[in-house]
Amino acid sequence: MSLTPAQIEAMVQANAAALGLRIAVEHKPGVIAFVTLAAAMAERVMGQELGVEDESGAVFVPVSPRGPLA
Amino acid sequence: MKAVEIAAKVRSGELSASSVVQSSLALIAATDPKVNAFTAVLAERAIKRAGQIDKHTRRAELSLAGVPFAVKNLFDIAGLPTLAGSKIERDAAPASRDALLVRRMEAAGAILVGALNMDEYAYGFTTENSHYGPTRNPHDLTRISGGSSGGSGAAVAAGQVPITLGSDTNGSIRVPSSLCGVFGLKPTYGRLPRLGSYPFVASLDHLGPFARSVADLAFAYDAMQGPAPDDPACAQRPPEPTRELLGGRTDGLRIAVLGGWFREMAMPEALAAVDAVAQALGTTRLVELHDVDRARAAAFLITNAESSTLHLADLKTRAQDFEPLSRDRFLAGALLPAAWIVQAQRVRHAFARQLARAFETVDVLLAPATPCVAPVIGTEWLEINGQRLPARASMGLLTQPISCIGLPVVAVPLWGCNPAAPHLPIGVQVIAAPWREDLALRVAAELEAQGLATAPVAALN
């Protein structure tokens, strides 16, 4: 279900406060427009049915120390 | 002259690297006031390096001997701050050494002559950079060059250098290749190391070359391959040279056109270009994928969130110094719920598996690189598939689903596909399975050999 404009604005305010990110008055309409666009994208992404085999693509790669190991 | 010809003549002694570099520098001086591809020209460094190549005892072994090249200004260049198209990074310390790919190009004999314009922090498809001015399309100076590697596409199209390097996160090599009428290679994700380049979205960033011929692309690509243990995203594969494979036959390859999204979001000129390529390759086969829009949405969300987090400290303290065209988008990206981003990564994974299944029955897929030819600078809206869409973001509609899953692509330029603007090129993506850059290059070489895909130097009228 799509987020309403009021829900988008509330999310912007709450998440900005949580991050300590000040949104200047002149940037607010643009930020809300882009979060609204992202929400529409998220609706498509969240609507895809996935299984446990669909793991995250953000796979961590361990970092080995330089030089020979003991 | 193309890079392969220059290198052959420098190796044989018919031309000196010094004269080649002087010609390139003179052409940049004469043409860049119109094009605005360069943000730095490294005349002193290039002339010095050319002298070294001319005296090199093993000059005859250098595959790119004396070939001038330039790089998007997100590659580290020793002694310069790495701008990544921004005003903010002017304050950064100069790079202490060149990016790894610059070093590999120079080890093959190529000569760095400058740094190139781009969208700020690579977040854009147009190179309408408010800090450094727009890079203009050499084939029509009123139009965009594409982006974010706009300087890289334009410098090759203008004939300033035969090879440039750029980056591609969502289409930033393929879009300027398409709009500027040059060949571009986005290798498999993880193929080329990114050490010494300014990141945009580590989950999606690729580096690759632009050139005016497929052979030039292959020579540059081959020179840059190889593992880099300090780069966690690099696949650590041994080099798999491609340049000797370009003349291979393509009639045994299973080739298909991508349908669905890739035709619905394309204007008539883009469809005409793909259809011409399909006809030249003798295929009528169509492959329909599902959930392409979800893959594109996943790329959008990952890009937005990951890039914003990278710049969060500056967004908190100096948001006014960001590019006005992307500042609000960066601010927005910091505010997205984590679940959207994690799910986007999972969707990406599922889409990659769908394509892997498709590649069990085909070798190469074809799709337009951009929905249309280059729009006029400042264009805000496009009408695509009956929808009024923001022009700048829409230039990546057809590239994002492919880079989202890291497939190798060669963008090939065609001409005359838009009867109203026959002087403008448009690109077709030749897409292969992971690690099969050789197949995409081979098909691109066949299209070039047939005379269908060409990259002439712009007249700059």
Interface residues (C-beta under 8 A of the other chain):
Chain A: M11 V12 N15 A16 L19 G20 L21 R22 I23 A24 H27 G30 V31 I32 A33 F34 V35 A38 M41 A42 R44 V45 M46 G47 Q48 L50 D54 E55 S56 G57 A58 V61 V63
Chain B: S203 P232 A233 D291 D293 R294 A297 A298 F300 L301 N304 L312 L315 K316 A319 Q320 R327 D328 R329 L331 A332 G333 A334 L335 L336 P337 A339 W340 V342 Q343 A344 Q345 R346 V347 R348 H349 A350 A352
